[in-house]
Amino acid sequence: IIVSFFIFCVYFFNITPPGPIYKVNKNGGTTKKLEDKRASNLIVLGNEIFYISEGSLYKMDVNGRNKKKLKDNVLEFSICDKFIYFTSYSEQSLYKFNLEGENIQKLSNDYAKDINVADGWIYYWEFNNSKIYKLKEDGTEKIILSDDICRNLNLHQGVLYYRNQETNSSIYKINIDGTGRTKIIDGNIVNINIINDFIVFYKITEGEGYYRINTN
């Protein structure tokens, strides 16, 4: 299950089997189905839900009404400061537009994965070479931060956390200026996420299961 919390409700969709979007009171109770189709990349912002279904980016209100398609051929997206940053899988490029899907602007020819946006910069790894980059939110000043083969890039309080495929999927961190590259925990890790000040991850060997470790 992938979840997103918003005031009094939890919004979620199943991963296995892939399924629709639901919401439930954070204290439990009856679930309400909001979207019948398979969904991913769920983000709740204000009174609206943004998500991907069947390769297209949609939004609807938190009660499942006023559904609107914003863009076809969207691989993934992130939201920051009233803009949606997204990767087109048909064009393999990075774009942004406003929350209504208008005023689209191409930012880069990079096939960006795991998009993180903060303080005027976009952080991502490039699908074709797996290196970590940052790019100004207007598409200028692209800077390479690491040559590591990256997966699962997460930005938290000025630090990037990721899996390094060159070291058997060990977890690493690096500062947003490219300094301080450090291994946190050895390999066979999948699906890392940052929750508060903890890295939550799944280890597939030597005690398979979900774990957490402090970001320091």
Salt bridges, closest charged atoms under 4 A:
GLU35 OE1 - LYS67 NZ 2.71
ASP36 OD1 - LYS33 NZ 3.53
GLU48 OE2 - LYS59 NZ 3.14
GLU54 OE1 - LYS37 NZ 3.59
ASP61 OD2 - ARG65 NE 3.92
ASP72 OD1 - LYS69 NZ 3.08
GLU76 OE1 - LYS113 NZ 3.63
GLU100 OE2 - LYS59 NZ 2.64
GLU100 OE1 - LYS68 NZ 3.17
ASP110 OD2 - LYS142 NZ 2.86
GLU141 OE1 - LYS136 NZ 3.18
ASP147 OD1 - LYS131 NZ 3.59
ASP148 OD2 - ARG181 NE 2.80
ASP186 OD1 - LYS183 NZ 2.88
ASP197 OD1 - HIS156 NE2 3.07
